[in-house]
């Protein structure tokens, strides 16, 4: 059999080379050393594809701390415990029992994501909503959740999704919608068991009670926007209103300032002050034949020469006073 390439195959290889999809040196190594294996589901390699994802969770924490505090009327603190990567099946095995799970979509991205909350957090939130102390340390803390408790947690989850939308907004406009609440991990299949998910664990403290929550997002869901995630350090810049500086400058320019001119000064006694009457003249200790200081807001800014203009007393600016240390 003749080992020659057709013209169409040659054109395809040339196109792939110029587009950067083909590395001749790598192909040569493969030809000499054989084919090397690569685990597409390896967590260490996949972690590199989603840098700065934690910045989104930082924004969520800022928003949800206020939202949850207002909802429960108690002081709430939220902090990140750590980020990790799991195969989805392995992640489900790390969940406590019982666990409250919320499945939601991140539109327009594909697939679904998951929020998991332990029983301590659920019972604390439910007890606080119903007017209790929020103390979940009771003998029945390991029981399954009732339908009423799940309905109450559904409202909390919807608040979380609204805050998560705000956190995503500087990077990518999303609409997050709750699919359903679930208690049985075996009934949750947002991705196949061997697929990787990015997990962010959080600790939530309501007064003195502490619970845990985890966000699990499949890599396949966020993979299309991984390039935007690489620019995550610009989130704060993107979130600033671009017209804010202009509006601030306009307001400062329109602010009124008091301008005063000091013609001179004189020192008199209290007795002389009490004896003053209309028509008396106070002699100044200095003349104004030369320059006199012009103050703006009580600070000397200019030097000028006094005079008259259109029948009004005026001063003509002659020079600007340079502040010390300012060129």
Secondary structure, DSSP 8 states (H G I E B T S, - for coil): ------HHHHHHHHHHHHTT---HHHHHHHHHH------TT-HHHHHTTSTTHHHHHHHHHHHHHHHHHHHHTS-EEEEEEEEEEEEHHHHHHHS-SSEEEEEEEEETSSSEEEEEEEHHHHHHHHHHHTTS-----STTTTS---HHHHHHHHHHHHHHHHHHHHHHHTT---EEEEEEEES-GGG--SS-TTSEEEEEEEEEEETTEEEEEEEEEEHHHHGGGHHHHTTGGGHHHHHS-TTHHHHHHHHHHT----EEE--------HHHHHT--TT-----SS--SS-EEEEETTEEEEEEEEEEETTEEEEEEEEE---TT--
